[in-house]
Amino acid sequence: MGITKIESYSNQTLELATVFKALGHPARIAILEYLAKEKKCICGDIVTELPLSQASVSRHLQELKNIGLIKGSVSGTSVCYCLDDQHLSLIEQFTKHLISQTPSNCCS
């Protein structure tokens, strides 16, 4: 198998690939859906919403935070999380672009 030459892709393409790779786990999708539904910073509540251990939830939260889909602030001994719209906007723009470029009668 050959080596992928990432330098031949735009920064936006590489950024989108990183974001979509992080979204490849259902727990991370569930975390984002929960944060969107609550519309506020969430601390320990996420663990009660998912069938995962505290350590697993923390690992998924860290991954989402690392790529910029969520942000966290320290409140005492806990970290509160909420959505960060920077990369969410990038995903929205990308999907809108794909939809606008797709012919309605493609492969019919």
HUDA-V253920 format. One record per pair of residues at least 12 apart in sequence whose ideal C-beta (glycine too) atoms are under 6 Angstrom apart, sorted by the first residue. I is the first residue (numbers start at 1). J is the second residue. Records with the same first field share a line. If there is no record, write none. Layout:
I: J  J
This chain:
16: 94
18: 67
19: 67  87
22: 63  67
27: 52  60
28: 60  64
30: 50
31: 60
34: 49
35: 83
41: 80  82
42: 81
43: 78  80
68: 84  86  87
69: 87
70: 83  84
71: 84
